[in-house]
């Protein structure tokens, strides 16, 4: 949301262009196409839907969408001084803070994914800052091994206590960052709002992450594009176009956000176990899941795992996953068995 996102997402601009081009033909007379866009969570949103039942004017619906996203941002943005997440981050150890329904939904799923994958950790904010990928100025020197070891000891979802009364931390200084799950949650909330108004055919995108439902007129599938990860700097190309059906979609990669220091390249994706930026052959992960929030978190977690472990995890959990890796011969791809129907 406010830190550098750990999920780079499917190309928002290209995706919107594709959906507009691929959906404009042979529209049913009774189907009304509406396109909304705006700003939220330090990025932009784009919403397209086909409305056959609701009589709610688009302008009124957008006001409701903006209100929903404002509430999510107020809860989960560390750029807002009095946000719910900042209130928790300032909290001393062993003090329980009552939390909102939205906050509980995101922290619960973040903890579940963290325990399952071991590579997603929403307490990593200070570690991300230490490497220079947070809102603070990036360091001019690599963090020392001692600094990293000290920081790793201070983070971990095992230091969180979630119960009916609220949320607490067991160590002072523990901070949360929902950069890998909050955008997806915002998408899910908007999707719920659309469905509450009997809108069943829609595409919601925030910062490159998506949720799609239903279809376009004349039984046309929604189409989305996965970005080519080895395109030249400043150039964006389509790697593959998919028909994801009704699903949340998230793509994560280490090819857009990085910096060079002392002859080394450091990516923005960090292993919470070692405290080090990842260095392996996996450069792009696309995940499909009914929840955009879960897809968002899984895409980040699988990217940190690397190609071999990500394949094993996807197969073990029957996840629709598309991986792009790099080799001496060029890019290599992997589609999990659950993903193949969408190709």
C-alpha positions in Angstrom: 0.0 0.0 0.0 2.5 2.5 1.2 5.7 0.6 1.2 7.1 -0.6 -2.0 4.7 -3.4 -2.9 6.0 -7.0 -2.8 3.6 -7.8 -5.6 4.3 -6.2 -8.9 1.1 -7.3 -10.6 -0.1 -7.8 -14.1 0.4 -4.8 -16.3 -2.5 -2.5 -15.4 -2.4 -0.2 -18.4 -1.9 -3.0 -20.9 -4.6 -5.1 -19.1 -7.1 -2.3 -19.3 -6.3 -1.8 -23.0 -6.8 -5.5 -23.7 -10.1 -5.7 -21.9 -11.4 -2.7 -23.7 -10.3 -4.0 -27.1 -11.5 -7.5 -26.5 -14.8 -6.6 -25.0 -16.2 -3.9 -27.2 -17.7 -6.0 -30.0 -21.3 -7.3 -30.4 -22.5 -6.1 -27.0 -26.0 -7.2 -26.1 -28.5 -4.3 -26.4 -29.7 -4.8 -22.8 -26.2 -4.9 -21.4 -24.7 -1.6 -20.3 -20.9 -1.2 -20.1 -19.5 1.0 -17.4 -15.9 2.0 -16.8 -14.7 3.6 -13.5 -11.3 4.7 -12.4 -9.7 6.6 -9.5 -6.9 6.7 -7.0 -6.4 4.6 -3.9 -3.6 3.1 -1.7 -1.0 5.2 -3.4 -1.9 3.8 -6.8 -4.9 3.7 -9.2 -8.0 1.5 -9.6 -9.9 0.6 -12.8 -13.3 -1.1 -12.7 -15.3 -2.3 -15.7 -18.7 -4.0 -15.4 -21.7 -5.0 -17.5 -24.9 -4.0 -15.7 -28.2 -5.6 -16.7 -30.2 -5.4 -13.4 -29.1 -2.6 -11.1 -30.6 0.8 -11.6 -27.9 2.5 -9.4 -26.2 5.4 -11.4 -22.5 4.8 -11.9 -21.7 8.1 -10.1 -23.4 6.9 -7.0 -21.7 3.5 -7.2 -18.3 5.1 -7.5 -19.0 7.1 -4.4 -19.6 3.9 -2.5 -16.5 2.3 -4.0 -14.4 5.3 -2.9 -15.9 5.1 0.6 -15.0 1.3 0.8 -11.5 1.9 -0.3 -11.0 4.9 2.0 -12.0 2.7 4.9 -9.5 0.0 3.9 -6.8 2.6 3.5 -7.6 4.2 6.8 -7.2 0.8 8.4 -4.1 -0.5 6.7 -1.9 2.4 5.4 1.3 3.3 7.3 1.2 6.6 5.4 -1.8 7.7 7.5 -0.6 8.8 10.9 -3.8 7.7 12.8 -4.4 4.6 10.8 -5.3 1.3 12.5 -2.1 -0.3 11.5 0.0 2.6 12.7 -1.8 2.6 16.0 -0.9 -1.1 16.4 2.7 -0.5 15.3 3.2 2.1 18.1 1.6 -0.3 20.7 3.9 -1.7 23.4 4.3 -5.4 23.8 1.6 -7.5 25.6 -1.1 -5.0 25.2 -4.2 -6.1 23.3 -5.7 -3.7 20.7 -9.3 -4.2 19.6 -9.3 -4.4 15.8 -11.9 -3.8 13.0 -13.5 -6.5 10.9 -11.4 -5.5 7.9 -8.2 -5.5 9.9 -9.0 -8.9 11.4 -9.7 -10.4 7.9 -6.3 -9.3 6.6 -4.2 -10.2 9.6 -5.9 -13.6 9.9 -5.2 -14.5 6.3 -1.7 -13.1 6.4 -0.9 -15.2 9.4 -2.4 -18.3 7.8 -0.4 -17.8 4.6 2.7 -17.1 6.6 2.4 -20.3 8.6 1.7 -22.3 5.4 4.4 -20.9 3.1 7.1 -19.8 5.7 8.0 -17.1 3.1 5.3 -14.5 3.7 5.8 -12.3 6.8 3.7 -9.2 7.4 6.1 -8.1 10.2 8.9 -7.5 7.8 8.4 -3.7 7.4 11.5 -2.7 9.4 13.6 -5.3 7.5 12.4 -3.9 4.1 13.3 -0.4 5.3 16.8 -1.6 6.3 17.4 -2.7 2.8 16.1 0.6 1.4 12.9 -0.6 -0.2 10.5 1.1 2.3 9.5 4.8 2.4 12.8 5.8 4.0 15.9 6.7 2.0 17.8 3.7 0.7 21.1 2.9 2.4 24.4 3.7 0.8 25.9 0.6 2.4 24.8 -3.0 2.6 23.4 -3.8 6.1 25.9 -5.7 8.2 25.4 -9.3 9.1 25.0 -8.2 12.7 22.3 -5.7 11.8 20.5 -8.3 9.8 20.7 -10.9 12.5 19.4 -8.4 15.1 16.5 -7.4 12.8 15.5 -11.0 12.0 15.2 -11.7 15.7 12.7 -8.8 16.0 10.3 -10.0 13.3 8.0 -12.9 12.8 4.3 -13.7 12.8 5.0 -16.0 15.8 5.3 -12.8 17.8 1.7 -11.9 17.2 -1.3 -13.0 19.3 -4.7 -12.8 17.7 -7.8 -13.6 19.7 -11.4 -12.6 20.2 -10.3 -9.5 22.1 -8.0 -8.2 19.4 -4.3 -8.3 18.4 -1.1 -8.0 20.5 2.6 -8.4 20.0 5.0 -10.2 22.3 8.0 -8.0 21.6 8.4 -4.2 21.6 9.1 -2.6 18.2 7.2 -5.2 16.1 5.5 -3.6 13.1 3.0 -4.7 10.5 3.0 -4.0 6.8 0.1 -5.4 4.6 1.8 -4.5 1.3 1.4 -8.1 0.1 -2.3 -8.5 1.0 -4.1 -5.1 1.5 -4.6 -4.3 -2.2 -6.1 -7.7 -2.8 -8.4 -7.2 0.1 -9.5 -3.9 -1.3 -10.3 -5.6 -4.5 -12.3 -8.3 -2.7 -14.3 -5.6 -0.9 -15.1 -3.8 -4.1 -16.2 -7.0 -5.7 -18.5 -7.7 -2.8 -20.0 -4.2 -3.2 -20.6 -4.8 -6.9 -22.3 -8.1 -6.2 -24.5 -6.6 -3.6 -25.9 -4.4 -6.4 -26.5 -7.5 -8.6 -23.5 -6.8 -10.8 -22.2 -10.3 -11.7 -20.0 -9.5 -14.7 -17.0 -7.3 -13.7 -13.3 -6.7 -13.6 -11.7 -4.9 -10.7 -8.1 -3.8 -10.8 -6.0 -2.1 -8.1 -2.3 -1.5 -8.8 -2.1 -4.4 -11.2 -3.9 -7.0 -9.1 -7.3 -8.2 -10.2 -10.6 -9.9 -9.6 -12.8 -11.0 -12.5 -16.3 -12.5 -12.5 -18.8 -13.6 -15.0 -18.2 -12.8 -18.7 -18.6 -10.1 -21.3 -21.5 -9.8 -23.7 -22.1 -12.7 -26.1 -20.5 -15.2 -23.8 -17.0 -13.7 -24.3 -14.3 -14.6 -21.7 -12.4 -11.9 -19.9 -8.8 -11.8 -21.0 -5.7 -10.8 -19.0 -2.1 -10.4 -19.9 1.0 -11.6 -18.1 4.0 -9.3 -18.6 7.2 -10.4 -20.4 9.8 -10.2 -17.6 12.9 -9.8 -19.8 11.6 -6.9 -21.8 14.1 -4.0 -22.2 14.1 -1.2 -19.6 11.2 1.1 -20.2 9.5 -1.4 -22.5 6.5 -3.5 -21.5 5.5 -6.5 -23.6 2.9 -9.3 -23.3 4.2 -12.7 -22.4 0.9 -14.5 -22.5 -2.8 -13.8 -22.6 -5.1 -15.9 -20.3 -8.7 -16.6 -19.8 -8.9 -16.9 -16.0 -12.6 -17.3 -15.6 -14.1 -16.1 -12.3 -11.0 -15.5 -10.1 -8.7 -13.2 -8.3 -5.3 -12.8 -10.1 -2.0 -11.6 -8.8 1.5 -11.5 -10.3 4.7 -11.0 -8.4 8.2 -10.6 -9.7 11.7 -9.4 -8.9 12.4 -7.7 -12.3 11.0 -4.2 -11.7 12.2 -3.0 -8.3 15.9 -3.4 -7.4 19.1 -1.4 -7.0 22.8 -2.0 -7.5 25.3 -1.5 -4.7 28.9 -2.5 -4.4 28.6 -4.4 -7.6 25.6 -6.5 -6.4 22.0 -6.4 -7.5 19.4 -6.4 -4.7 15.7 -7.1 -5.4 12.8 -5.8 -3.3 11.7 -9.4 -2.3 13.3 -10.5 0.9 13.5 -13.9 2.6 12.2 -13.5 6.2 14.3 -16.4 7.4 17.7 -15.1 6.2 16.8 -11.4 6.0 18.4 -11.3 2.6 17.0 -10.2 -0.8 16.2 -13.3 -2.9 18.7 -14.5 -5.5 17.3 -17.3 -7.6 15.9 -18.3 -11.0 12.3 -17.4 -10.5 11.4 -14.0 -11.9 7.6 -14.0 -12.2 4.7 -15.8 -10.4 1.0 -15.6 -11.4 -1.6 -17.1 -9.0 -5.3 -17.5 -9.5 -7.5 -17.8 -6.4 -11.2 -16.9 -5.6 -9.9 -14.3 -3.2 -7.7 -11.5 -4.7 -6.1 -11.0 -1.2 -5.0 -14.7 -1.0 -3.7 -14.6 -4.6 -1.8 -11.4 -3.8 -0.1 -13.0 -0.7 0.6 -16.3 -2.4 2.2 -14.6 -5.4 4.7 -12.9 -3.1 5.3 -16.0 -1.0 6.0 -18.3 -4.0 8.4 -15.8 -5.6 10.5 -15.8 -2.5 10.5 -19.7 -2.5 12.2 -20.0 -5.9 11.2 -22.2 -8.9 11.6 -25.7 -7.4 9.9 -25.0 -4.0 7.2 -22.9 -5.7 6.3 -25.8 -8.0 6.2 -28.3 -5.1 4.0 -26.0 -3.1 1.6 -25.3 -5.9 1.2 -29.1 -6.6 0.9 -29.9 -2.9 -1.9 -27.4 -2.5 -3.5 -27.8 -5.9 -3.0 -24.1 -6.8 -3.4 -22.6 -10.3 0.1 -21.1 -10.7 2.1 -20.0 -13.7 5.9 -19.5 -13.2 8.5 -17.8 -15.3 12.1 -18.6 -14.6 15.4 -17.7 -16.1 18.1 -20.0 -17.4 21.3 -19.8 -19.5 19.1 -20.5 -22.6 16.6 -17.9 -21.7 13.2 -17.9 -20.0 11.5 -21.1 -18.9 7.9 -21.5 -17.9 5.9 -23.9 -15.7 2.1 -24.3 -15.4 0.8 -26.2 -12.5 -1.8 -28.9 -13.3 -4.5 -26.7 -11.8 -3.5 -23.8 -14.0 -3.6 -25.6 -17.4 -7.3 -25.1 -18.0 -6.8 -21.3 -18.1 -4.1 -21.4 -20.8 
